[in-house]
Amino acid sequence: MRFLMKNRKLFGFVLTAVLVFFMSGSPLFAIDTTSTEANRGGSVVIPPAYFNNTGGVNSSVAYVTTKDQGVNNLIFKDPYNPNATIKTWGGSFNGRMNNQVTKFFCIDIRNPLVLNQNNPPQYIDNGFTPSEITYILMNYYPYRSYPYSGSINPISKEAAAVQMAVWHFSDGVDVSTLTGNNDIKNRALQIISDANANAAGFVPVKTLIIIPENQNLISGETAKFRVRVFDERAKPVANKQIRLSVNAGTLSTVVTTTGPNGITPDIELRPGNATNITVTAQADVIIPQGTRFVHATLPDRYQKLVLATPVSAQRSAMCDFYWTSQVDLSLTKIVDNENPQNGDNITFTVTASNAGPANATGVIVTDFMPGGVTYVSHQASRGTYFPINGTWRIGNIANGESVTLTVTVKVDIAQNYLFDLGPATGFNVFTLEDMNQPTADVQGKVAVGQDGFFSNFSVGDELPQSGGQTDVLVVGRHLTFASGNVVGGNIVYGATGTISQMVGIPDGTARQDSVIDFQAAAAYLSALSAQLAGYNANGNISLSGVTLRLMGSDPYMNVFRVPADFLNTSQEIFINVPNGSVVLVNIDGDNLSWGGNLIVSGTPITNCMFNFNEAKNITIQGIDVTGTILAPSADVNFISGVQHGQMICKSLSGGAQYNLANFVGNIALDTTLVNVAEVTACNEVDGDSSPNNGAQYEDDFAMCKFTVRGTNSGGGGGGAVIGNWQYIGSVSDEHFIWSFIRAQDGSFIAGTWGGKILRTTDEGHTFTVLNEGMQVSYIWDVIQAPDGRFFAATERGIYTSNDNGATWSATAMPEYDVRSLVLRGNYLYAGIWGQGVYRSPDNGATWEDVSNGMTNKSVQAIAVDGNGNLYTGTFGGGVYKSVDGGANWVQTSMNFPFVWSLAVTNSGIVAAGTYGNGLYLSANGGDTWQVQTQGIMATHIYYITAEADNYIFVNSWSNGIYLAEVVATESTDLNWVSIGLTGQKISTLLYNQADGSLFATTTNGGVFRNDAPTSLKGLAGLEIPKEFNLSNNYPNPFNPSTVIEFSLPVAEKVELVVYNMLGEVVAKLVSGELPAGTHKVNFNASNLASGIYLYRITAGNNVVTKKMILQK
């Protein structure tokens, strides 16, 4: 640092100018972030414009007087001129601020620093410095009392090392070029390394905050607010006096004091005739280290300072309140046909009314169309309707006026439908408004729509490291984080981020950004909750004393409806359903209390959802909630306990623990659908409703239901027309086929949900029961040995028949839930849910456990390849493999844990159908896996048959059947074609090798046959499609890119456009003439925020819109 000396006889003082230099790479805000490069060990590169005076708080005056501790003659390379060096003094400075002694370091080496003990110039606060500098100032001299661990002697060298580290991050100084002071250089490099590793998101604390209850009020209504005070470590400050003033209106008090939690009592503001009032709060609070100061009169000519020790000073915080006229908006909604046939057109009519007293302006209504319908046309009496996102922009509605919208749609519940939680997908906790956790942990990701307050709080403990690529804690407005950790990625806040030094972000940074549209999320989740609440119950409930029992038998999905008084009364809840099925519990009532025991038997907790569609307030205490909670309109107070699942609610408080168990269940469309509409915007205040809060008890929210007929027979919808699907008939109403095989005598044998074993000798036209008297509920699998003996897997062990099915007897297998059977040589293997694999050498007379090495024993499927290698598909552990007949098992490399079905082709390709992530193939015995994305849209694969030479058939439940041709034994990059029956809720498949026909059975007992399922040769996409189709994008959710596929039967002019939920175009992917055929378009959304997006194709007379989810 060069010294500029000037002598003045009259005053006899020395004016010392200090040149320092500072660079950075991204614009800085009031609360700063760091660049990715800085966290990799490089210096922050800040443009010179950062040093220009940009205004700021300017409420505190500082003076720098003398040098404190430091070392002279530090020589290092000039960061502005690589051919020159700087020789300077480096260290801390003494100064004062508001008559308090304090210390500073300097930055901005390009300009001189004026030192004048007798008449020092004024410096005023002007924002903050980068996070690394704040971190250094919070952890090293002079804030930390010298000596301390790692510090060097004497103190002057420690101060010089700190200054060198500060210059590194402020000015881009290469500390390794420091000569002649190796101990200072090495110490500075240690400090820099520490800051790079731990400073991510480190920011000075915002110590004075106004907390408004509501900033938009009805004319004349009294406003309420509070004030919160923190110290430099983000700890609440009690007994702090606050002085208040307003530019209009009247305050209930002009002086108030914070309580033990650092928050004042409520303060009232009566507006009088005012419509816009600014409240100012002033207090003597801590100004934290890391605050930047600039010269008061010539900020761009003199060097800048950074506060090194906190001081108290008067600070101000301001907040604006607005008052508008009152309106009373309401909605009604009707449908012209409550029982349409599938394929019919129906028309909804939405009426928006204003009961005044004022005229309503800026009115927007959003009409949330459910899955299972396709837009046809609309007519609005006023405003504009956007079918792309269901937004009806009305504009003005006068007092006493009503306006209408009619929307006509085509009912098609056979269309492809993928259930998802929209913006909440992948979040352990997702609140639409506030979250207050004084002490708690969340193992996964957290999103908070408005304000978040956290203390002793840990986020993301079970997440993998992302290198800063994942946003783990997202707060839409104000974040206050006193202590804890965020693991696996970044912190993002929308307005302010008060993050203390007690918060660690080891795998990311903190930044100010907007990555989730919480308003759109509220609308989506509210509509989803209403949709689920309309599902028809198929399970039984009973309340005896304080014991509530929910009993279901459907192997796919069990729906229950629980009255509010049942939940409030119960102290223990038992849910019993088949292993692997979905549980949907719709709970009625607006004020609920939940405590005691919850025991779910059978299905995994990741398949359980509790839907509180009507709830306003939910209190949960002393319970382990095993499942996901969907309560978009509820304030949830989870006082104590733990949840294994996702918490999705309006606001959340309490001290519960939230463990990572995201919902993966497959919820298909119900035949009863719900259409929801809500007022989502208005410039005025509605006295009895709040726009876009999803509260169905308010009169600005309306919905109607309709039940679809004609979905249980016929050929089904969707997919290419390959072969000819024929409806053969059905088994009885009491059961449906779960497993289906062709016996050696040419008959078909079926195992059913309902516990029956059936035989058909006419390919499904008629069936006879073979196992009368067998006391079981599910026949999960049936196989036939080479000697003709049958084996049947049930939830109560294994049964066998050696007389062609005439009689059946139980084997020695215990009454375990046996899901799958396979023969390997002379051994019979059984895959058992919860027990792993058992083996019998003597047709079931004796059994031994052969599950060594399996850490997850929820076996759903078992298969064997041509070399005798065994494979098991587990629910939670992926695929295991055994090369020694089951003596030892090794987990394969599959990266998705929930596997439902397995098969091996004649060429040795292993196919694994997952529960939630589609189909995987491996051509090398499970060493590597490839997820199938070319043409297959289903996420839940329930059955696979690979018996046809060179062909694989797979089925989902509601998204139809897919076919692929294996063109090379070493390749798993296959092209899949949908062959129909979309929407038919398919339970299993049977390929008849005798004549090449394919049979499909459905959960309503139906049997379908396709005589030529492989009639399209060259399934690699060379055939001309017979009809237009827009497929679901894949993958979905995605980050950052996805593929959109569509089929054109003839050449057409095509437009493919992507919109956000506001209806704004974010990308135009296709615009022009395309030939007939199947087309795939890649969409990269790396520059977009997480959320729901819509893609719309226009091709001739075809206009179709679908949604996709970007999840970063």
KACOR-V776144 format. One record per residue. N is the residue number from 1. PSI is psi in degrees with one decimal (NA if undefined). NEAR is the number of other C-alpha atoms within 10 Angstrom. Layout:
N|PSI|NEAR, N|PSI|NEAR
This chain:
1|124.7|20, 2|142.1|16, 3|131.7|15, 4|116.8|14, 5|137.4|10, 6|126.0|11, 7|137.6|10, 8|115.0|9, 9|-38.4|6, 10|-44.4|6, 11|-21.9|9, 12|45.8|10, 13|165.0|16, 14|126.4|16, 15|118.0|18, 16|124.6|17, 17|133.7|20, 18|124.5|24, 19|125.6|24, 20|158.4|26, 21|141.7|24, 22|131.2|27, 23|151.6|26, 24|165.6|22, 25|-7.2|17, 26|154.4|15, 27|145.9|12, 28|149.2|17, 29|179.0|14, 30|-37.8|19, 31|120.6|24, 32|159.3|24, 33|176.7|23, 34|158.3|26, 35|159.4|21, 36|-37.8|16, 37|-36.4|13, 38|-37.3|20, 39|-9.6|23, 40|2.7|11, 41|-5.5|14, 42|176.9|17, 43|155.0|25, 44|137.9|26, 45|103.2|20, 46|131.3|21, 47|155.6|15, 48|-25.9|15, 49|-23.1|12, 50|-31.0|17, 51|-9.1|22, 52|148.4|13, 53|122.7|17, 54|18.7|11, 55|-154.8|12, 56|-162.1|14, 57|-47.1|13, 58|36.4|15, 59|-3.8|12, 60|141.6|18, 61|131.4|19, 62|153.6|26, 63|134.6|28, 64|131.9|26, 65|-52.8|19, 66|167.3|17, 67|146.3|18, 68|-88.7|16, 69|137.4|19, 70|-175.7|21, 71|139.3|19, 72|165.0|14, 73|41.3|15, 74|126.8|21, 75|125.6|19, 76|165.1|21, 77|137.3|19, 78|118.4|20, 79|-18.1|20, 80|-18.2|16, 81|93.9|9, 82|-18.4|8, 83|0.8|8, 84|163.0|10, 85|161.5|17, 86|134.5|19, 87|120.2|17, 88|166.7|18, 89|140.8|20, 90|133.8|28, 91|-162.5|23, 92|161.3|25, 93|147.7|22, 94|149.5|19, 95|-174.4|22, 96|156.9|16, 97|120.8|21, 98|43.7|14, 99|21.6|13, 100|138.1|13, 101|133.9|15, 102|-179.6|21, 103|154.8|28, 104|160.1|31, 105|165.0|28, 106|154.2|27, 107|174.9|29, 108|71.7|24, 109|-10.8|26, 110|-22.9|20, 111|156.4|19, 112|150.8|20, 113|127.7|26, 114|118.5|22, 115|122.1|23, 116|103.5|17, 117|-35.8|17, 118|-34.6|11, 119|66.4|12, 120|146.7|16, 121|162.1|18, 122|140.9|17, 123|141.5|23, 124|149.6|25, 125|143.1|24, 126|53.4|25, 127|-164.6|23, 128|165.9|24, 129|172.0|28, 130|161.3|28, 131|-37.0|28, 132|-39.6|34, 133|-43.2|27, 134|-42.4|27, 135|-46.0|25, 136|-43.8|25, 137|-20.1|26, 138|-11.0|24, 139|-2.4|15, 140|178.5|20, 141|139.8|25, 142|-4.0|22, 143|-37.5|16, 144|129.3|12, 145|126.7|9, 146|142.1|16, 147|165.0|14, 148|172.4|10, 149|126.9|6, 150|-14.9|11, 151|153.2|17, 152|160.0|17, 153|146.5|13, 154|-175.3|12, 155|-30.2|17, 156|-36.6|19, 157|-36.4|24, 158|-43.4|28, 159|-39.6|29, 160|-39.0|26, 161|-39.4|31, 162|-43.6|30, 163|-40.8|25, 164|-40.4|28, 165|-39.3|29, 166|-44.8|27, 167|-34.7|26, 168|-44.6|27, 169|-22.9|29, 170|-34.8|26, 171|-4.1|28, 172|21.4|22, 173|130.4|26, 174|100.4|19, 175|-26.2|21, 176|-13.7|13, 177|-1.1|13, 178|128.6|20, 179|147.5|14, 180|-2.4|12, 181|67.4|14, 182|-35.7|11, 183|-39.9|14, 184|-42.3|25, 185|-49.2|22, 186|-38.9|15, 187|-41.4|21, 188|-39.7|25, 189|-35.7|20, 190|-44.1|16, 191|-41.8|24, 192|-44.0|26, 193|-42.5|17, 194|-45.3|16, 195|-40.9|24, 196|-36.2|23, 197|-30.3|18, 198|-3.2|22, 199|1.2|30, 200|121.2|30, 201|8.4|32, 202|118.4|33, 203|151.5|29, 204|145.3|30, 205|137.0|28, 206|112.0|26, 207|-7.6|25, 208|118.1|23, 209|136.1|19, 210|131.6|19, 211|101.8|18, 212|142.5|17, 213|-40.4|11, 214|122.9|11, 215|-9.2|16, 216|117.2|19, 217|166.2|20, 218|143.8|18, 219|127.3|18, 220|-12.0|15, 221|142.4|14, 222|128.7|17, 223|154.8|22, 224|143.9|19, 225|168.4|18, 226|166.0|18, 227|137.8|23, 228|140.0|23, 229|136.3|29, 230|161.4|24, 231|-171.9|20, 232|-13.4|24, 233|14.4|22, 234|27.1|22, 235|138.4|19, 236|142.1|19, 237|118.4|19, 238|158.6|17, 239|32.7|15, 240|127.0|20, 241|133.9|16, 242|132.2|22, 243|132.4|15, 244|146.1|20, 245|157.8|17, 246|158.2|17, 247|-1.8|11, 248|167.6|17, 249|-171.5|18, 250|131.3|15, 251|149.0|19, 252|-22.6|12, 253|151.1|13, 254|-4.8|13, 255|130.3|15, 256|169.9|20, 257|139.6|19, 258|150.4|20, 259|-169.3|16, 260|-27.0|12, 261|9.7|14, 262|13.6|19, 263|139.7|22, 264|163.1|23, 265|171.1|15, 266|138.9|17, 267|133.3|19, 268|144.2|15, 269|113.0|21, 270|122.4|17, 271|-20.9|21, 272|-126.0|13, 273|1.5|11, 274|151.2|16, 275|-10.6|18, 276|115.4|16, 277|136.1|19, 278|125.2|15, 279|133.2|19, 280|127.6|17, 281|132.6|23, 282|140.5|18, 283|155.4|21, 284|102.9|18, 285|174.8|23, 286|131.7|22, 287|115.5|24, 288|158.2|24, 289|151.9|27, 290|-11.5|30, 291|135.5|25, 292|143.8|22, 293|141.9|30, 294|158.0|28, 295|135.4|24, 296|-35.2|18, 297|-31.3|12, 298|68.2|12, 299|-24.1|20, 300|4.0|17, 301|-20.4|16, 302|157.6|22, 303|156.1|25, 304|159.8|31, 305|157.2|28, 306|128.5|25, 307|128.4|27, 308|-22.5|28, 309|134.9|22, 310|150.0|23, 311|163.1|21, 312|143.9|18, 313|166.3|18, 314|129.0|13, 315|156.9|18, 316|145.2|20, 317|143.3|17, 318|153.2|15, 319|138.0|16, 320|140.0|13, 321|143.8|19, 322|143.0|17, 323|133.8|22, 324|170.8|19, 325|158.8|19, 326|137.7|21, 327|171.0|26, 328|90.2|22, 329|144.1|30, 330|156.9|21, 331|145.7|22, 332|154.0|18, 333|131.4|22, 334|160.1|18, 335|141.5|19, 336|-12.0|13, 337|109.1|16, 338|-8.1|15, 339|62.5|16, 340|156.9|17, 341|144.5|16, 342|128.7|20, 343|-12.9|19, 344|158.1|15, 345|136.8|18, 346|157.9|20, 347|128.0|17, 348|143.2|19, 349|120.8|17, 350|128.3|24, 351|123.4|19, 352|127.3|23, 353|152.6|21, 354|115.7|22, 355|9.9|18, 356|-157.9|19, 357|-17.8|13, 358|165.4|19, 359|139.3|18, 360|136.5|26, 361|157.2|16, 362|33.6|13, 363|131.5|21, 364|131.5|24, 365|136.4|27, 366|128.1|22, 367|108.6|28, 368|97.6|22, 369|135.1|21, 370|166.2|16, 371|152.3|23, 372|0.8|21, 373|152.3|21, 374|131.0|21, 375|138.5|18, 376|-55.6|15, 377|172.2|12, 378|164.9|17, 379|127.0|14, 380|133.7|17, 381|-20.0|12, 382|148.2|16, 383|-164.6|16, 384|134.1|16, 385|133.3|22, 386|100.8|14, 387|-19.6|19, 388|-35.9|21, 389|9.0|22, 390|16.5|19, 391|127.4|22, 392|103.5|22, 393|97.0|19, 394|-45.0|22, 395|-113.5|17, 396|142.5|19, 397|114.9|23, 398|161.1|17, 399|125.5|17, 400|4.2|14, 401|153.6|15, 402|146.0|17, 403|156.4|18, 404|154.9|18, 405|130.8|22, 406|135.3|19, 407|124.7|21, 408|132.5|19, 409|158.9|20, 410|130.5|18, 411|125.0|20, 412|79.9|21, 413|3.2|28, 414|1.0|24, 415|160.5|24, 416|132.1|23, 417|126.4|20, 418|116.8|20, 419|138.6|14, 420|164.0|19, 421|17.7|18, 422|-134.6|21, 423|-20.5|24, 424|-5.0|27, 425|129.1|19, 426|-3.5|22, 427|130.3|26, 428|-41.5|28, 429|132.5|28, 430|108.5|29, 431|140.9|31, 432|-22.5|28, 433|-110.5|25, 434|158.9|25, 435|124.3|29, 436|107.4|19, 437|94.0|20, 438|-27.5|16, 439|117.9|18, 440|172.1|21, 441|144.6|22, 442|121.3|23, 443|-24.5|22, 444|-150.7|28, 445|155.0|27, 446|136.3|24, 447|131.9|28, 448|124.0|29, 449|-36.0|26, 450|-96.2|21, 451|139.7|24, 452|130.4|26, 453|123.8|20, 454|140.4|20, 455|138.2|21, 456|48.4|16, 457|130.6|20, 458|134.7|21, 459|134.7|24, 460|21.6|23, 461|-28.5|18, 462|10.5|14, 463|147.7|17, 464|159.1|13, 465|138.4|16, 466|-4.8|15, 467|32.1|15, 468|13.1|21, 469|-10.7|14, 470|136.8|19, 471|112.1|24, 472|-40.0|25, 473|114.9|26, 474|121.6|27, 475|123.9|33, 476|-25.4|27, 477|-93.9|21, 478|129.7|21, 479|127.8|26, 480|117.3|23, 481|103.5|26, 482|-40.1|23, 483|150.5|21, 484|-159.7|22, 485|149.1|19, 486|117.4|28, 487|143.7|27, 488|1.3|26, 489|-147.4|26, 490|162.2|24, 491|135.0|26, 492|130.8|25, 493|150.8|27, 494|-42.5|20, 495|-64.7|17, 496|148.2|22, 497|103.7|29, 498|99.9|23, 499|118.4|27, 500|171.0|25, 501|-9.9|23, 502|6.6|15, 503|125.7|23, 504|140.7|21, 505|72.2|23, 506|-19.0|21, 507|27.7|21, 508|-161.7|29, 509|174.3|27, 510|139.1|28, 511|158.4|24, 512|123.0|22, 513|168.8|16, 514|107.5|17, 515|-10.9|19, 516|132.9|24, 517|92.2|18, 518|-27.3|23, 519|-45.5|16, 520|-35.1|19, 521|-42.1|24, 522|-43.4|25, 523|-44.8|24, 524|-48.5|21, 525|-34.8|24, 526|-43.9|26, 527|-39.0|26, 528|-44.4|25, 529|-42.1|22, 530|-39.0|24, 531|-47.6|24, 532|-35.1|23, 533|-21.4|24, 534|-3.5|20, 535|143.0|19, 536|131.0|16, 537|136.8|17, 538|4.1|15, 539|165.6|20, 540|142.6|15, 541|149.5|16, 542|141.5|12, 543|120.6|14, 544|106.8|9, 545|-116.2|11, 546|12.5|15, 547|120.1|17, 548|125.8|21, 549|132.5|18, 550|115.9|22, 551|124.2|20, 552|155.2|22, 553|-1.1|19, 554|127.7|20, 555|-10.2|19, 556|-58.7|21, 557|132.3|23, 558|121.5|25, 559|130.0|22, 560|149.1|22, 561|120.4|21, 562|120.5|19, 563|155.5|12, 564|-41.6|18, 565|-26.3|14, 566|-46.1|21, 567|-43.2|22, 568|-30.7|16, 569|-35.1|17, 570|146.5|20, 571|-11.2|17, 572|138.3|18, 573|128.0|20, 574|124.3|15, 575|125.3|19, 576|116.2|19, 577|167.3|22, 578|147.6|22, 579|130.3|23, 580|-6.4|23, 581|165.4|21, 582|142.0|27, 583|121.4|32, 584|112.5|25, 585|110.2|23, 586|118.9|25, 587|121.1|23, 588|164.8|20, 589|154.6|18, 590|-21.8|16, 591|116.3|16, 592|148.8|22, 593|132.7|17, 594|124.5|20, 595|176.8|22, 596|-143.8|17, 597|143.6|15, 598|120.0|17, 599|118.4|14, 600|120.5|18, 601|136.3|14, 602|-80.6|16, 603|154.5|19, 604|156.8|22, 605|-22.7|23, 606|-5.2|22, 607|6.6|24, 608|132.5|27, 609|133.1|23, 610|113.8|19, 611|112.1|24, 612|77.5|29, 613|-33.0|29, 614|-8.6|25, 615|136.1|24, 616|-40.3|21, 617|131.7|20, 618|125.4|21, 619|124.8|19, 620|133.7|22, 621|135.4|20, 622|45.6|15, 623|149.8|20, 624|102.2|20, 625|111.6|26, 626|85.4|23, 627|175.2|24, 628|140.6|26, 629|125.6|22, 630|106.6|25, 631|68.4|27, 632|-14.1|35, 633|7.8|29, 634|139.4|27, 635|114.5|23, 636|125.5|26, 637|97.4|20, 638|88.7|23, 639|-48.6|17, 640|156.3|18, 641|-161.7|18, 642|148.7|22, 643|129.5|23, 644|89.0|22, 645|-172.5|26, 646|138.8|30, 647|114.9|26, 648|113.4|26, 649|178.3|29, 650|-54.1|25, 651|158.7|25, 652|134.2|26, 653|174.9|19, 654|-172.0|20, 655|28.6|20, 656|163.2|23, 657|137.9|20, 658|110.2|23, 659|148.6|22, 660|110.8|23, 661|69.8|22, 662|146.1|22, 663|129.8|26, 664|3.4|25, 665|152.3|24, 666|104.9|22, 667|110.1|20, 668|169.5|19, 669|140.0|23, 670|162.4|17, 671|-17.8|19, 672|119.3|18, 673|151.9|26, 674|130.7|24, 675|128.3|23, 676|142.5|25, 677|148.4|28, 678|146.3|33, 679|122.4|27, 680|-6.2|24, 681|146.1|18, 682|138.1|21, 683|-29.9|17, 684|171.2|22, 685|130.7|23, 686|124.5|23, 687|-27.6|14, 688|9.3|13, 689|155.5|19, 690|123.3|20, 691|142.0|22, 692|34.7|24, 693|-0.8|22, 694|12.5|29, 695|107.6|23, 696|-10.4|21, 697|-9.0|14, 698|153.8|17, 699|-0.6|17, 700|15.3|27, 701|131.6|26, 702|149.3|23, 703|158.3|21, 704|154.4|16, 705|153.3|17, 706|147.2|19, 707|127.2|15, 708|133.4|21, 709|164.7|15, 710|41.7|11, 711|5.0|20, 712|2.4|17, 713|177.8|18, 714|-172.3|15, 715|-6.3|19, 716|169.2|22, 717|171.0|22, 718|163.7|22, 719|165.0|24, 720|152.5|19, 721|91.6|19, 722|124.5|19, 723|-151.4|18, 724|105.8|17, 725|127.7|22, 726|135.1|17, 727|114.6|21, 728|-44.5|17, 729|-155.8|17, 730|157.9|21, 731|-175.2|20, 732|166.4|12, 733|-13.2|11, 734|-12.5|12, 735|163.6|19, 736|163.0|25, 737|129.8|32, 738|-38.9|26, 739|145.0|25, 740|122.2|26, 741|159.6|20, 742|122.4|20, 743|167.9|17, 744|-24.8|13, 745|4.5|9, 746|-11.7|14, 747|167.2|15, 748|137.3|20, 749|132.8|28, 750|134.6|29, 751|137.1|26, 752|155.4|27, 753|117.9|24, 754|-10.7|19, 755|19.3|24, 756|146.8|25, 757|122.4|25, 758|153.1|20, 759|137.4|23, 760|132.3|17, 761|0.7|14, 762|33.7|11, 763|42.7|20, 764|-1.1|23, 765|-41.2|14, 766|153.3|14, 767|148.9|19, 768|147.3|14, 769|132.9|14, 770|-18.5|18, 771|43.8|19, 772|134.2|12, 773|-9.7|9, 774|119.2|15, 775|68.8|11, 776|163.9|15, 777|-22.4|17, 778|130.6|28, 779|97.2|28, 780|-31.8|26, 781|145.8|23, 782|131.6|26, 783|162.1|23, 784|130.4|22, 785|162.5|16, 786|-28.2|9, 787|5.3|8, 788|-10.0|16, 789|138.9|15, 790|147.7|21, 791|138.9|26, 792|126.1|28, 793|129.9|26, 794|175.7|27, 795|-3.4|20, 796|44.2|18, 797|-158.6|21, 798|135.2|27, 799|155.4|22, 800|154.1|22, 801|129.6|19, 802|15.8|16, 803|42.9|11, 804|32.2|16, 805|2.7|19, 806|-41.2|11, 807|153.8|14, 808|144.3|20, 809|151.8|14, 810|140.7|18, 811|-176.5|20, 812|0.7|15, 813|131.3|20, 814|168.2|12, 815|61.1|13, 816|162.8|17, 817|92.4|26, 818|122.0|31, 819|-27.4|26, 820|147.4|29, 821|149.8|26, 822|147.9|22, 823|136.1|19, 824|105.3|18, 825|-127.2|9, 826|7.4|11, 827|142.2|15, 828|125.9|19, 829|140.9|28, 830|124.4|32, 831|123.2|30, 832|132.5|26, 833|115.1|24, 834|-8.9|18, 835|-3.6|19, 836|-133.5|22, 837|133.8|26, 838|155.9|20, 839|140.6|26, 840|130.2|21, 841|-3.7|15, 842|46.1|11, 843|31.0|19, 844|0.9|20, 845|-34.5|11, 846|154.9|13, 847|148.9|19, 848|145.6|12, 849|121.6|15, 850|60.6|21, 851|17.6|20, 852|127.4|14, 853|-10.5|16, 854|111.1|22, 855|-20.1|14, 856|122.1|21, 857|16.5|21, 858|79.3|28, 859|125.0|31, 860|-29.9|28, 861|151.6|29, 862|141.8|27, 863|162.6|24, 864|142.1|23, 865|-179.1|18, 866|-18.0|12, 867|3.6|9, 868|3.3|15, 869|137.2|16, 870|146.7|22, 871|140.0|29, 872|139.2|32, 873|123.2|30, 874|157.2|28, 875|87.8|25, 876|-17.1|18, 877|7.4|22, 878|-142.2|23, 879|131.3|30, 880|155.3|24, 881|142.2|25, 882|130.7|22, 883|1.6|14, 884|39.6|11, 885|19.7|18, 886|-2.2|20, 887|-35.5|14, 888|143.6|15, 889|143.4|22, 890|135.0|15, 891|129.2|19, 892|-179.9|18, 893|6.3|13, 894|133.7|22, 895|11.3|14, 896|128.9|18, 897|-21.0|18, 898|104.6|25, 899|130.6|31, 900|-29.8|26, 901|152.4|27, 902|150.1|29, 903|157.0|27, 904|129.9|24, 905|167.6|22, 906|-26.5|16, 907|0.1|16, 908|4.7|18, 909|128.6|23, 910|127.6|24, 911|128.9|27, 912|119.4|33, 913|123.9|29, 914|165.2|27, 915|80.5|25, 916|-15.7|20, 917|26.8|21, 918|-151.2|22, 919|137.3|27, 920|145.5|23, 921|147.1|25, 922|129.6|22, 923|3.1|22, 924|40.4|15, 925|26.8|18, 926|1.9|21, 927|-41.4|12, 928|154.8|14, 929|149.4|21, 930|122.5|18, 931|140.1|22, 932|122.9|20, 933|-10.4|19, 934|88.0|18, 935|-10.5|26, 936|120.8|25, 937|-11.9|27, 938|141.2|28, 939|-22.8|23, 940|112.6|26, 941|114.1|26, 942|-25.9|24, 943|146.6|26, 944|133.4|25, 945|129.6|21, 946|28.6|20, 947|-24.4|17, 948|135.0|18, 949|122.9|13, 950|11.3|15, 951|145.3|17, 952|131.9|20, 953|137.0|25, 954|152.5|27, 955|143.3|28, 956|-174.6|27, 957|-53.2|26, 958|-1.9|26, 959|20.9|30, 960|-166.8|29, 961|142.1|28, 962|149.8|26, 963|139.4|23, 964|147.1|22, 965|129.4|20, 966|106.2|21, 967|-15.2|16, 968|131.4|13, 969|-24.9|14, 970|0.3|13, 971|138.4|14, 972|14.2|21, 973|83.2|17, 974|156.3|22, 975|126.2|20, 976|145.9|23, 977|133.0|23, 978|130.1|23, 979|26.1|24, 980|-171.2|24, 981|26.0|30, 982|135.1|26, 983|-0.8|26, 984|-1.8|29, 985|70.0|25, 986|134.6|28, 987|-37.3|27, 988|173.2|24, 989|154.8|27, 990|121.9|22, 991|122.5|22, 992|104.0|18, 993|-19.7|12, 994|-38.8|8, 995|3.9|9, 996|13.5|14, 997|158.4|18, 998|132.3|21, 999|142.1|22, 1000|137.4|25, 1001|155.2|28, 1002|164.9|24, 1003|-5.3|23, 1004|13.5|21, 1005|-0.5|21, 1006|153.1|25, 1007|127.0|25, 1008|151.0|27, 1009|139.2|24, 1010|115.4|21, 1011|-20.9|18, 1012|67.4|15, 1013|-19.2|22, 1014|27.6|21, 1015|-21.2|12, 1016|111.3|14, 1017|155.8|10, 1018|61.1|13, 1019|17.7|18, 1020|15.3|16, 1021|15.2|16, 1022|-16.7|11, 1023|150.9|14, 1024|124.7|14, 1025|149.8|19, 1026|-11.6|16, 1027|159.7|14, 1028|143.6|19, 1029|135.7|19, 1030|116.2|21, 1031|163.6|20, 1032|140.3|22, 1033|154.4|26, 1034|137.1|22, 1035|167.7|21, 1036|115.2|20, 1037|163.5|21, 1038|161.2|18, 1039|116.7|15, 1040|-1.7|15, 1041|156.0|15, 1042|164.4|20, 1043|131.8|19, 1044|124.5|20, 1045|138.3|18, 1046|156.7|20, 1047|136.6|21, 1048|121.0|22, 1049|-23.8|16, 1050|165.0|17, 1051|135.4|13, 1052|156.2|16, 1053|125.4|14, 1054|137.0|20, 1055|126.3|18, 1056|114.0|21, 1057|142.8|18, 1058|134.0|22, 1059|153.8|19, 1060|-179.5|21, 1061|-6.8|20, 1062|-2.0|15, 1063|10.1|16, 1064|139.0|13, 1065|125.7|14, 1066|-18.2|16, 1067|138.9|15, 1068|107.9|14, 1069|-35.4|16, 1070|137.9|15, 1071|99.7|13, 1072|-178.8|10, 1073|133.0|12, 1074|146.8|17, 1075|166.2|15, 1076|146.5|17, 1077|-173.8|19, 1078|128.4|20, 1079|143.3|14, 1080|132.7|14, 1081|129.9|14, 1082|133.5|13, 1083|118.0|16, 1084|120.3|15, 1085|32.2|17, 1086|-22.4|12, 1087|9.4|8, 1088|158.0|14, 1089|156.9|16, 1090|148.3|21, 1091|-172.2|23, 1092|134.3|21, 1093|155.7|22, 1094|137.4|21, 1095|134.7|24, 1096|130.7|18, 1097|136.7|21, 1098|116.2|17, 1099|101.8|22, 1100|-124.5|14, 1101|0.8|7, 1102|124.2|11, 1103|115.1|16, 1104|138.9|17, 1105|136.9|18, 1106|164.4|19, 1107|155.9|20, 1108|158.8|22, 1109|120.0|23, 1110|118.2|25, 1111|100.7|23, 1112|NA|20
